[in-house]
Every structure is written in C-alpha cells, then in structure tokens.
Amino acid sequence: MHSLADMRPATVLVVDDEPLNIRLLARALSPQYRVKTATSGDQALAVARSDDPPDLILLDIVMPEMDGYEVLRQLRADPRSVAIPVIFTTACGGVEDEAAGLELGAVDYITKPFSLPILTARVRNHVALKRQSDLLGQLVFIDALTEIPNRRSFDEVLATEWGRCRRHQQPLGLILMDIDHFKRYNDAFGHAQGDHCLRHVAQAVRSVLRRPGDFAARYGGEEFVAVVPEANLQATAQLAEQMRSAVEALALPHPDGGVMTLSAGAAAQLVGGSDEPDALVCTADAALYRAKDAGRNCVRLMTG
C-alpha cells in the first residue's frame, strides 16, 4: 500500500506468455505507469507477493502450466495480494468466459486484439479506484487531529514488529509519553488551543525519527507512543530523550509558568519465548509513572 504522501506512478503488472503482447502493452502503458512483466503464473504470483506489489494486474487467461483463472484464485486466497485489482486479457470472448472471470473476482475483461485507447482508459479508471481505496484504507489508521498514526495503527505495528523481532531474536524498544499537566493547559486556554498543542507535540515527537522502521503514534488523549525495532534499552532511552527535548524546544507557554513538557517511559527487551507485546507496553507504562513521580519532564527506563 502506498503512503498518503506517495506520488509515484502506479505500477501495472502485465502477465502474458506471448512476448509480442507484453511488448505492445508495455509500450502503451510505460509513459504513465511503472510496468512490470511476467510470462507465467508463478512469476506473476511472486511479483504480487513481493515487497513492491503492483497496483493493477493485466492477466492473460490462456497460459501453459497455470491459467489465468488459477492465478486469480491464488491471488484472492493470499492476504498479500487479495486487494490487487485484476483485468483479464484474453482471446476468449464468450459470455461464459467473461462471466467466469468476473465471478472469480476480476474487475474487468478485455478481449484481444486490443484497442489500446480503450485498454489504457480502463487501466486508468481502475488504477484511480485502487488509489482511492488505498487512501481510504490508510485514513482508518490516521489520527484525524494530529495527522499521525492512531492507536489502531500502533497495535498493528507493534504486533508485526514483535513477530519479526521474535523470528530474528532481536530486541524491541517501546516509548510511552504523556504531556505534563495537559488538563490545566486545556482548562486555562480552551480546547481549541489544546488541540493546537497536541498537533505540535505530535509533529515534534515524529520529527526525531530517523530510521525507516521507527514508528510514532497518538496513543490516546495526551499520550503518545513509539515503537523502536532492533533497539536495546540505551538506544530506546536516547530516542525518548530526543523526543522530550523536541517538545520542550517548542516553547509552548504553560499557564503554570514555564513551557509545555513531556514525560516518557522507555522499555526494551529481547523478544522470544512465550512473551506477548502487552508485557512490553506494561513495562513502558511503569517507566512512564516513574518519570511522573520523579517530577515530570524526564525519561525513566525499565527492562522488560
């Protein structure tokens, strides 16, 4: 799935066992799209399940070894490829053939010989629908106020990274953060100003992330959370301190005097055995309470 800010051209996978058809379609589509090609069903499935899957597949029905119908069945049975739209391309123009393809889940059906203007128009329409669907799917995981990932997104990322770190016997770090005395700020300046504060804090927390795998989200209310894969306790604590410092540097005035600050609890553990990610969250939460008990505007650590 593309990110909200991803403006790369869409990727179209052309699957056909005839090189002439592949060249024809690639030439017609390459000015607007990234075009990948496959000459067999196995190759098509490998591309669709890769880390760079296509946005749309043009799939020939009549191919040796594995026909297009079977390819589509396997695409729909795999969560990595279930949402990729497929347009069948075939010389079989019968009503029964078209009905069979649509029944399996194809979004369209184009007969050979191709009318390239019609084919490119249909590709354009289905790519646009796919991108709209991707965008709506991502919005479910974005906090509307702060425009960073939300709690639901955090839960998924934590589960994914926990499983990955367990497989590779790597540590996983977690940071829980809380804006200090936020209720007093809200009571003094009103909810509109409180929302303004939350947005600025969210962006400050996210701004210090440098590695592609590091992740920050709004946990709820005035709480934020960060997942730090392959990080020991010291590295996790260093990132937490950078986040605390970034919020303090915003210099947002607090009604009690001084500026808005952040307390943070950092935890990390080597993932393995029968442990569950909730245990790491509880450890980070305990570290956060230590930070509050220590006077706030600081980071405290605990090992999971």
N, C-alpha and C positions, 0 to 999 in steps of 0.2 A: 504493500500500500504506500502511496506517495504521501509525503508530509504536506501540511497545509500550505507551506510556502514553496512547494516543489513546482517549478515551472518548466521542467524538462519536457521535451517532446514525448508523447506517448509511445510505447513500444508495441509493435504488432509482430506476432509470430506467424510466419507463413509455413504451412505444412503441406507438402506435396511430393510425390515420388518422381514427378517429371521435372527435370531441371529447367526446361523451357518455361513452364508455368511459374516456377519460382522466380526466374529472371524477369518475366513480364510483370508479376505482381510487385516485386522488389523495386523495379524501376518506376512503377506508378506511385508507390507509397513512400519511397525514401525521401522525396522533397519535404514531406510533412512529419514523418514518423521515424523512429528508430526501428529498423526492420531486422528481425532475426529469422533464420530459416531452419527447417528440419525436413529430412527426406523420409522419415519413418515415424511410426507411432511411439516407439521407445525414445527416440530423440526428442520428440515433442513433449513427452511427459517429463523428461529430465529438465528441459528448459522451463516448463511451467512450475516445477517444484524447486527451482533454484532460488538463490538469494536475490535474483533480479528477474522476477517473473514478468511476463508480458501483460499489457493492459487489455489485449484482444488477440484471439487466435483465429486465423483463417485456415480451416481444416478440410483437406480433401477426404472424401468418403472412401473411394476405391483405392486402397493401397495394399501391397503384399504384406503378409505376416499378421499385421494388426490393422483392421479397417478403421475408418473414422468413427463409426458408432462405438466400437470398443474403447477407442481413445477417449471419447467423450464420457463414457461410463466411468472410466478410471479417474478422469479429471473431476467428475462430480462426487466421487467417493473419497476424495482426499481433501482435507480441510485447507491445505496449502493452495489448492487450485480450484476449489469449488465455486468461487465467485468470479472467475475469469470468463467473460463472455466469449462464446464460440460462434462463428459464422461458418456453416458448411459450404464448401465449394465442390461442385460435382457435375459430371455429365449426365447423371441420373436425374431426369427432370420430371419424373412421375409424381402424381399427387401423393401416392402411398409413401414414396421415398421422403418427400418433404415432410409429411405428417410424422413419419418415424423419427426424423431428426429433431423436429420441434418437440415431440413428446419426450425425447431424452434430455432436453434442456438447451438445445441450440437457440440462439436469439434471432437467427436469420438464416436464409438459404439462398445461395446464388448459383445459378446453373452456368456451365461452360457451353460455348465460348463466352468469355467475359465481355460485358460492356463496361469498360474502365470508368467512364463517368458515373455510372450507377454504382459500381462497386466502391469507388472512393467516397461517394456520398454516403453510402450505407456504413462504411467504416467510420467516417467522420461522426455520424449520428450516434453510433454505438460507443465510440470512444468518449464522446461528450457525456453520454449517460453513465458510463463507468466512472468517469472522474467525479461527476456529481454524487454518485453513490458512495465513492470513497470519501469525499468531503463530508457527507452527512454521517458516515460511519465514524470518522475521526472526531466530529463535534461532540459525540456522545462521551468522548474521553477527555474533553477540554473543559476546564472551569470557566464559566461564562464571564465571571467578574475579573479574574486575574489573567485570563488567557494563557495559563499554563496548564499542564495535565491535572486531572482531578483525582479523587480518591479511587474511583473505579480503575483508572489507568494505572495508578500506583499498585493496586492489588494485582493486576495482571503482570506488570513489570517485575514485581517482587517474586511472584511465583515462577516466572520464566527464568530470572537470574538465579534464583535459588536452585532450580533444577539443573541449570547449566553449570553452576559452581560445584554442585554435588557431583556431577559426572566427571568433572575435571579436577576434583579435590582442591578447589581454590577457596580463598576467603571471600566473604561478602560483608561490606560495611553498610551501616544504616545510620542516618541522622534524623532525629526528631527535633523540631524547632517550634518555639512559641514566642509571639510578640509580647514583650513585657508590658503589663498594665494596659492592655488594649481597651478594656472596658472603660477605664477612666478617660482615655482618649476619645472614645465614641461618645461618652456622656457629655464631655466638655465641648466637642466640636461638631457633633451630629454624625448621622450615618453616612451622609454623602462624603464628608471628609474622611470618615473611617474607611469607606470603600477606596478612596484615593490612596490612603495609606497602604491598604492591602495590596493594591496593584503595584505600588512602588517597591514594597518589600518583596513581592513575588519576583519581580524583574531583577532585583538586587541579588536574591538567592540564586536565580538561574544564571546570572551573568558570570559567576565564578566557575561554572562547569567548563572543563576544558577537554576531557576525554569523551569520545563518541558514546561510550556506554554509560556514562554518569547521567543520572536522571533526578529531576526535582519535580514535586507536585504540591498542590494545596491539599492538605490532609483533612481540613475541616475547620471552619471558624477562622481563628487567627493562627492556626497551626500549619506548618509546612513539613515536608519530609523529603529526604534524598536517599537514593539507592546508589551505592558506590561499589560496583563489581570489582573483584580481584584486588581488594584493598584491605590491608591489615588495620589494626586499631589506630596506629600512629598516623597513617595516611588519611584515614577517615576523620580523625580529630583535626588534622591540618585543614581539610576541606571545610569542616564545620566552623573553624575559627575564621577562615576567609569569608564565609557567609555572614557570620556575626559581625565581622569588621565592615563588610559591604553595607549592611543595614545601618550600622552606626554612622557610616560616612554619608548616608542620605541626609543627615542633619534635619530630620523632621521634628519640629518642636513638640515637646510633650507638655501637657498642662501642669504636670507636677514639677516642671523645670527640667532642664537638660533636653535630650533628644530621644526619639524612639529607639529602643534597643531590642535585642533578640537573645533569648536563652536557648541553648542547644545541648542535646544529649547524643553522644556518639557511641556506637557499639559495633563490634565486628566479631566474626567467628569463622573458623574453617568449617565449611558445610560438609556434612557427612552423616552417616548413620540414619537414625530414625527421627532426627530433629525436624521440626516444622518451622516455616518462616515466622509464624506468630511469636515464637520464643525470642527471636531477634528483635521484633518490634517491642516486646515487653521489656527487654534489656535496655533498649534505647530510651524507652519511656521512663524507666527507673533512673537512667542517667540524666534525663531532662529534669526530673524532680530534684535531683542533686544540684543541678545548676540553679534552679529557683531557690533552693534552700541556702545556697552559697551567696545569695544576693543578687541574682539575675545578671544579664549582660555578660555571660561567660559560657564556657563549654566544659562539660564534665564527661568522663569516659567510663564505660563498663565493658567487660569482656563477656561475650555470650558463652 
